[in-house]
Amino acid sequence: METSRLEEVSPKPRDLAEEQPKPTEDSQQIELPAVAPEAPQHAEPILRDYRVVLLGDSEAGKTLIQSRLDNPDMDPKDFHLDTTIGINIVRKVENINGQTVRLNIWDFGGQDILHSMHRIFLAKNTLYVIVLNTRNNNQDAQAIFWLRYVEAYAPGSPVLLVMNKIDQNKRAALNLPVLRRLFSTREFEREDVLQISAVWPEKEKFQKEFTDKLYGCIGRHISTSKPFTSQELRIRDRVEEKKATEKLKVISIDDFRDICEEESLDDEDAQDVLMERFNEAGVLVYFQSKTVMFMNPEWITKTIYKILDQYEQISDNGVVPYKKIQSFCRKNEDHIHKSEDAAYLVDIMRDYDLSFRYEKQMPGVENTSDKEFIPMLCQREEPQDIDELICADNTVELRMVFEYLPCGVLYKLMVDHQKELDMDHVWLTGMKLDQKNGSYAILRQEGNTMGIYVHDDNI
């Protein structure tokens, strides 16, 4: 077997799992100038919506941080939090820079299996708060991984790095010169890095070291953008009223355009710009290729997560009957179920190369498949004969090492090459592609490395 190696880079950080720490004191903190928010004036019109997305590894502390933002007067010991399933969204009205701003704070579940799904909700003009778990002292690797994630799917968006659990590692620090070298378009100044512990019992300390500085960061970014006009605010409020009264998961583009026209926004290009602004601000989720806008992204992610969580019961190595997807859509108790819900869900997954319609060809039989192939549901164990196929004569090996290789790339390759995909040799991190002449290629991902093994009798 011939081998060629291209390059090497640092690996992806490993997942972290730990028990929730007890609150402790910490005397080493970064002193930064803060912009303290005034008490929210709910009687004032909400002129802005701004989205804040919490990213980070599982158990980094994102959910507790979100909860303390939402309930600043509660003692952290009184929170009883479960692992975030999909996305959890909190809305909070604050006065920032003298303006009433509604913050749409999104907490993304940190489990590996969710990363490919979350990318469909990332947008520009959003503040990404990357929460780093300093307990195991690998915060540099975590920062590099999540910064690359943001750069891949929302390039140029503002980022705030938060070193959490600093009370358990008081010497923790970030290697900012390395981050500046790897991400040359970012300066990473002192105000871009915070050191906190989400379990600090002192409310004033958490307010000073995190909340005030977060709002100061938001204030700097919204100062360069324009607020919604009174016309746009009326459209936003009517859309949200429709969502609340009818318990809608989606609103059709036609209905949205009707509301715009009723509010004298007749130009379709201007309507499209407003849809994108609403999407960036977290008011709704807008996919340009769709005929509907999604009012509740939590419904999408939680339904998909339910499918992922029960893959052993419903999936035959990634192949799921369509009726099972319909069943999971019906189990959402927060919203009225409609017959087209499963179609919306499958349509999104297909658009983002997360699945494809499974069509197993049988000679002389017309295809009537009602199943979906979802790569994220493939078995983790690779087939037993893979090593034998890789080591066969007339096989060439290539190893490609990337700075950042998300698992979604492999899923996309499975979708793109579905006609060549050997369904007996596909697993969570690899696949075999067959050609009619008997040649084949095997792709096997190991972290940021992709091994490619090409077999042809003529080699």
N, C-alpha and C positions, 0 to 999 in steps of 0.2 A: 504493500500500500504506500502511495506517495503522499507526502504531507507538506503543506506550505503554511507558514504562520505570518500573519500580517502585522499585528501590533498589539500592545498591551496597554491597559488603563486600569484605574482603580475599580474594585468591584462595588456592586450595589450593597448598601447596608442591610444587615439582617434584621428581622423583625424582633421586637422587644415585647416581653410579657412579664408582668410583675404585679404584686399586690399594691393596692392603694396605700401610699405612705401616710404616716401620721404627721400632723402639722409640726414643724420645727421652726426655730428662729434662724435667721440668716443675717449676718452683718455685712457681707460683701455685696454691694449693689452698684450698678452703673448709675451715676447721677446725670440725668438728662433734663433739658428744659421741657416743661410740659405745658400744654394748653388745656386748662381745666374746663370741662363743659359746664355750662350753667344748667340749672334745673330745667327739665323739659317743659315747654309751654304748650300744652296740648290744645289750647284754644286757638293758637296760631295755625295758619294753613301749613301743611307739610309741603314745602317747595321742592324737596329733593328726596329721592330714594338712593341709597348707596349700599352696594353689596360688599360684605366682608366674608371671605371664605377661610375657614380654619383647616389647614392641611397638616399632616404629620403621621408618624407611625401609630399603629395601634398601641394604646396605653400611654400615649405621650401626654395626655391630660387635656385634650381639646374640649371634651364635653363639660368638664368641670369649669374650665375657663369660660365657655359659653354660658353656663348656668350662673356663674358669678356676675357676668355682665348683665344677665337678665334679671337677677335677684341680688342686687348689691348689698342688701341689708341682712341677708341670711348668713349664718355661720356655715363654713364649708363642711363641718361635721354633720350638718343636718341634711345635706344632699344625699339622696339614694339613687345613684345613677347606674344605668345599664350601658353596655357597649352599644355605640351608635350603629343602628342598622340602616345602611344606605346613607341618607342625608337627614339631618335634623335642622329645622329652620326656626329661628327666633326673630321676631320683629320688635324693635325697640326705638322709641322716639326720643331724640336728644336735641339740645340746642348746641350747635357747633358753629363757631365763627359768627354768632349772632343769627344763625338761620336754623329753622326747625327742620331736622333731618330724620327720616325714618331709616334706620339701619336694618338691613336684611342680613342677618348673621347666619351663615351656613356652616354646619359642622359635618365634615365628610368622614365617614367611617374609614379607619386606617388599614383594614385588612387587605392583603395583597390581591385577593380575588375581586375586590371592588375597584381597583385602580382603573382598569379598562373602562368600567362603566362611568366613573365620575368624570372622565374627560369630556363627555358630551355636554356637560353643564358649565365648563370653564369658558370664560369670556374675558375680553379686554376691559380696561377701565374698571377693574375690580381690584380691591386690596386683598392680597393673599397673605394670611398670617401663618407662617410655617412654625409649628410648635415642635421643639426639639426636646427629647428626653435626655437630660444630662446625667441620669443616674449611672448609666454604664459607660459614660465618658467617650461615646462615639458620635458626638453631636456634629463633628465635621462631615462625616460620611452621610449622616441624615440630611444635613443642610444641602450637600451636593446633590443627593438624589432628588429631593423635592424641588430644589431650584431648577434642575434639569426638567422635571415634570412640568413646572410652570412655563419654562421657556419653550417646551415642545408644543404646548397646547394653548398658551395665552402669552405669547412673547411680548416683552416690554411692559407688562403689567407691574404695578407697584407691589413691593414685597416687604414684609416686616418679619424679622427673625426673632423668635421668642424662645429663650433657653429656660425651660421649665424644670421644676424639681431641683432648683439650685441649692436648696437647703440640704440636699443629700450629697452634693458634690460642690462644695464652696469654691474649689479651685477651677471649676469648669470654665472653659473659654473657647472662642472660635478663632480659627486661623484665618483672619480676615485677608491678609495678603494672598493666600492661596485662593480664596473665593474671588477676590478681585481679578486674579490672573485667569481663573477658569471662566469667569463671567465678566468679560472686559467692559460690557456696556453698563455695568452697575458699579456704583461707588462704594457701597456698604460703609456708610458713615456711622458714627456712634449712635445716632438716633434711629438707625435701622436695626439695631440689635438690643433686645431687652433681656434682663435676667430677673426671673421671678420664681415664686413657688405658688401654685394655684391653691395650696392648702394653708397658706398663711392665715392664721385666725384673725389677725388685725385687719379690719375692713379698710381702715384708712391707708394702711401700707399697700394693700392690693390696689386700691384706687390710685394712689400716687405713682406706684411703680409700673402699673400696667394700664389701667383704664384711662387715666388722663393722657398718657403718652400715646395710646392707641387713638384716642379722639384727636390728639394733636396731629398725628400722622394723617388721619382722615381729613382733618381741616386743611392741611397743606395740599392735598390732592383735589379736594372739591373746589378749592379757591381758583383753580385754573379751568373749571368747567362751568357751563351755564346751567342754571336751575330750570325746572319745567316751567313753561308758560302757563297762564291761567287756562288757556284752551287745552293744553296737554294734560293739566291736572284734572280737568273735567272728564277727559277721556279715560284717564287712569282710574278715577273714582267710579265711573260707570262700569268699566270692565270688572273691577273688584266687587262692586255691588252685584253684578250678574253672577259672579263666581259664588258669592256668599248665599244669595237667595235661591239659586238653582243647584247648589252643590256640584258645580261643574269641575271636571278634570280638564276639559279643553274648551276652547272657544274657537269657532271657525274663523278663518281669515276674512271671509265675507261678512260675518257678523261684526268683526272688528272694524272693517271698512265702513259698514253702515253706521256704527257709532261715531266714527271719525267724521263722516259726511254730515251727520246730524249736528255735530259740533263745528261744522264749517271748515273742516280740514279735508278738502276735496282731492288734493293732488296725491296720487298713489305713491310717488317717490317719497314725498314727505311722510306719508303713512308708514312706508317701509323703514325710514330712518327712525321714526318714533318706536316702532316695534323693536328695533335693535337696541335703542336706548332703554326701553323697558326690560329687555333681556339682560343687558349689562348690569342694570340696577337691581335685578332680582325680583322685579314685579311679576314677571311671567317668564316662561321659557319658549323661545322662538327658534324654530328650525327653518331655514330658508327654503328647503325643498318640500315643506309640508303645507297642507291646506288648513291646518289647525295650529293654535298656540296652546301650550300646556300651562294650565293654571296652578298645578300642584306637582312639582318635581318629586316630592316625597312619595307620592303614589307610584311613580315610575320606578324609583330605586328600591322601594320596599317590596314591590311586587316582584321585581327581578331578583332581589335578595332572597325572597321566600323560595323562588325556584332554585337558586343556587344552594340554599341551605338544605334542601331536600332532594339533592341530585341523585342520591343512591336509590330513592324510592321511585323517582319519575323518569330517570334518564337511563338510556342504554348507551353508555359511553358517548354522551353528548347529544344523542337523538331523543327528542322530547315530543310526545304526541301533542298536537295543537289543542286538543280538548283539555289537556292538563294546564296549559297556559291560560285558557279561558277560565278554568276552575280557580286558579290563583287570583285572577282579576276579580272574580266575584267575591273573594274572601275579604276584600277591603271594606271595612264597615263604615269608614268615614265619608264615603261618597256613593252616590247612586250609581249602580252598575248599569252599563249600557252594552248592547251586544257588540258594538264596535271596539270596545276597550282593548281586547286581545289583539285586534288588528293594528291599533295604534301602537301598542307595545312592540309587537313583532316588526312593524314598519321601522321604528326607531332603531332597533337592534340591527336590522339589515342595513339601514343607511350608514351606520357607524361600524360596519363590518364585524359585528358581534355575533352574527348568526346567518344562516341561509336555509332556504327551503330544501329539505332532504328529499332527494329524488333518486331512489334506488332503481336503476334500470333493470327490467326483466325482459328477456327476449320474447317478442310477440305480444306483450301486455302493455296497454296504454297506462301511462303513469297517472296515478290518482293519489299521490302522496298527501297526507295531512299531518306531516311531522316537520319539526324544525331541528336543525343541527346547531348547537350552541357550544363553541369550543371551550368556554369556561367550565362546562360541565363534564369534560372528558376525564377519564380516570387518570390518577397521578402516576400509577405504575406503567412503565413502558413495556411493550410486548416482549416476551421472553426471547424471541429469535432476532431482536434488533441487532445485538452484537454480532451474531452470525452473518447477518446481511451486510453490516458495516465492514466486517473483516473479509468479505468475499473477494476472490481474485478480480482483477480488472475494476478496482474501486479506487477513486481518488478522493482524498480528504482535504478540505479547506477549513480553516478556523478563522473566523472574523470576530475581532474583539472591538467593542464599541465603548465610548464614554458613557452612553446611556442607551439601553435596549429594553424598552417596556415590553411586557408580555403581549400587549395588544398588537405588536408588530407580527408576531407569530399567528395570532388569531386572524389577522387580516390576510396573511398568506394562505391560511386554510380556506378562507372564504374566496379569495381571488382564484385559487387553484382547485376549486371544489370538484371539477370534472376529472382531475388527475388524482384526487385524494383517495388513498387506499384506506377504507374505513376499518379494515382489520388491523391497521398499523397506524393508529392515531392516538395520541395521549396528550396530557395537559401541556407538556413542554416539548412536544415533537410530533413529526408526521413523516409519512412516506408518500412520495408522488410517483405514479407509474406512467410509463409511456407504452404505446401499443407495440413497439419493437422489442419489448422486454427490458429496456433500460429503466433505471429508477434513481431517484434522489431521496435521501433521508436528511431531514433537518432536525437538529437537536439543540435546544437552548439551555445553557447553563449560566444563569445570571446575565452578565453583559456579553457573554460569548455565544456565538452561533456556530455550531459545527455543521458542515455541509458535506455529505458523502454521496458521490455520484458514481453509479455503476453502469458500465456499458461493456458488452463483450468485445467491442472493437477498440477499446482503450489499450 
